[in-house]
Amino acid sequence: MINKNSTTEFIQAEGSKPSRAVWQYSPLDQVCLRMVLRGTWLFAGQLDVDDLKKGLKKLLTYYPHLTEG
């Protein structure tokens, strides 16, 4: 069952400012690019929302170009 929540919560990187530099993929990013899942993700169990938020914060800290929109 999908829980439709009317509030939107924004996740931001911890202690970093958006970079204005042009992002370039590292050699590791280029090698792993084909491993990126595109589309819908299905999970067999309940997700831990707090763990997901922590992971997204960490991801945005390492990849600041994802915060720019």
C-alpha positions, 0 to 999 in steps of 0.5 A: 500500500502506498502512503501518500504524504502531503508534506515534502521534506527536503534532504540537504548535504551536511555542512557543504555549500553548492559548488559552482564548478563543472562536475566531471566524472571520476574514472571510477564513476565512468566505470560504474556508470553502467551499474546505475539502476534506472527506473523503479525500485522494488523492495521486499520489506519495509524501508527504514526511512531514517537510514535512507535519509542519512544515506542521501545526506552522505551521498549529497555531501560526496556529490555536491553537483546533485544538489544543484537544480 
